[in-house]
Amino acid sequence: MTADSPSAPLTLPIAGPSAVRGAALRLIRLDGRAFAVMIGLNALAAGAGLVGPWLLGRIIDEVRSGGGVAAVDRLALTMLGFALVQLVLARYAGHVGHRFGERTLARIREEFTERALALPAAAVERAGTGDLMTRGTTDVAAVGATLRDAGPEVLIAGVQAVFILGAVFVLDPLLGACGVLGLLGIWFAARWYLRRALSAYLDEGAANSALAEQLAATAAGARTVEALGLQERRIAACREDIEKCRATRTRTLFLRSVLFPAVDISYVVPVAGVLLIGGVLHEHGTVSLGAVVASALYLRQLSQPLDTILQQLEQVQSSSASFARVEGIGPAAPAPSAASPAPADDRIEVAGVRYAYPGGSDVLHGVDLTVRPGERLVIVGPSGAGKTTLGRLLAGMDTPRTGTVTVGRVPVAGLDAEQLRRHVVLVTQEHHVFLGTVRDNLRIASARATDAELRAALVAVGAEWADELPDGLDTDLGHGSHRPDGAQAQQLALARVVLADPHTLILDEATALLDPSTARHTERALAAVLEGRTVVAIAHRLQTAHDADRVAVMEDGRLTELGTHAALVAADGAYAALWHTWHGEGHGSERSPRRQEANSDAAGKDET
């Protein structure tokens, strides 16, 4: 985190109920045929399952009326046949449902990856990687489990429940009404649960994200924590987040502890009611004994699908919260919009810019700056002066609170991703080596680059070491393979910049991890490769400023000086003080270029 970066993490957005419903319907439409087949098979399986109790009622009536054994055997064999048909249909319906779930889960994963990569870097930085990682792993897995298991099971159970209640009404409407009234307890209990469950599971997901972020930050900074003796403070912070996770988990457990006992009691009520009222009706001759028994069996059979629905209700609610978190990071398919206007040229203009990180005061105060096409501008100043923040605004990663930042009279932040990459690229001292070969890491910037172009880009940034690897460009990088050190990783990042060939390059301490000699060589090589391109460098090593066309000095979020190196040194202001201090000089005349170079390298080594 830089000195002028935000300190308080923000939370990535969460999709609202209407957005979640819309996303679910969209996913169903994408595989509508399989969904329709699944519904049809479930309906047929449920219909086959209704035949058994009805035939049992027929058998009872047949026996009471003195029917023969042959008739009873025929009805029993028919029951067995329909049971086998139900088994086959249910298994095939489950197979179709699982395939539908896996295909839909694959779409969710692909869309999540696309949306995560499209997120503004600033949003990810401020929210923390823990939240994004939890959404991409735990939440996506929860949605997948529902699509694969809970979803089809609930759907099957729902169809069965509707068919069973319909069968009771067909046998006798009054018995059907008694059964429905007896189930009101389940309806009230489920309604009470659903009103509270979604928010409870969202809180649980947020607590899990916060804990993941805390643990990841502690693990990543373990050496710093140990060096500064911060173990107790970090342990206390982790324990606090663990306690929040425990509290949110306890809340969801409490909701289930109220729901399930109420449901268990409610199962007995409709069966008892139908037997009592059915007995009275049978005494008066308005309904047969077989119909009463069949109705009671139907309502007893109803407990199985209702059990399935209620047992999976927790997972459905949990996955609904997870789906809201997954959908919250951005639209799956952005609505087409008018293309951003193309910049007229590469001139960058900063006018009256003020910027404040969320919840903080301004860190930039009315900055005005023009960067001419093809110019090499270096921004210098003490730590916390606002250099990095200005660089992020120039790269379109943030939007000013007031004022404008434009390239070719078009707002930088308004350019779409493709246009932005063609015009402005920001390279910081933070770097990343992706799993894969050296070639894979370089072709991220230019997918069609030839091996000759890849090697030329490596040579341009002083990364000749790549040819000395066991398999050259085919050498795997990462765990268990060659692991580049910090300097090599930074050179790979700079080589990607050479391949991307942007019109404007912003370097924020991009050579900080290189030793002074290599840094000077890399900077000169980059300058030669990027000849004619606009380069804005944020630097602490003032030798970079000495070679620039112009130097901008930042102090306390303000641009205080702007001019050539010679003019600023002659002005004897803030830049002159920095220059003399960096060289260890008093306010005397400048040394010879050869002596300055020697001092530059020596100062760089001290800095390292």
Salt bridges, closest charged atoms under 4 A:
ASP31 OD2 - ARG103 NE 2.71
GLU102 OE2 - ARG148 NH1 3.68
GLU111 OE2 - ARG26 NH1 2.97
GLU125 OE1 - ARG392 NH1 2.85
ASP131 OD1 - ARG135 NE 3.13
ASP131 OD1 - ARG325 NH2 3.34
ASP139 OD2 - ARG325 NE 2.62
ASP149 OD1 - HIS98 NE2 3.31
ASP149 OD2 - ARG148 NE 3.46
GLU204 OE2 - ARG249 NH1 3.40
GLU240 OE2 - LYS244 NZ 3.93
GLU243 OE2 - ARG246 NH2 2.61
GLU314 OE2 - ARG256 NH1 2.82
GLU327 OE1 - ARG115 NH1 3.26
ASP346 OD1 - HIS423 ND1 3.66
ASP346 OD1 - HIS503 ND1 2.95
ASP362 OD2 - ARG354 NH1 3.98
ASP362 OD2 - ARG401 NH2 2.59
GLU375 OE2 - ARG372 NH2 3.44
GLU375 OE2 - ARG550 NE 2.32
ASP398 OD1 - ARG126 NH2 2.57
ASP398 OD2 - ARG392 NE 2.89
GLU418 OE1 - ARG421 NH2 2.89
ASP451 OD2 - ARG439 NH2 2.98
ASP451 OD1 - ARG443 NH2 3.77
ASP467 OD1 - ARG455 NE 3.40
ASP474 OD1 - ARG439 NH1 2.22
ASP501 OD2 - ARG533 NH2 2.97
GLU509 OE2 - HIS540 NE2 3.96
GLU523 OE1 - ARG520 NH1 3.97
ASP547 OD2 - ARG520 NH1 3.05
ASP547 OD1 - HIS546 ND1 3.22
ASP572 OD1 - HIS587 ND1 3.23
GLU585 OE1 - HIS580 ND1 3.35
GLU585 OE2 - ARG591 NE 3.47
GLU590 OE1 - HIS565 NE2 3.37
GLU597 OE1 - ARG520 NH2 3.45
GLU597 OE1 - ARG524 NH2 2.94
GLU607 OE2 - ARG541 NE 3.97
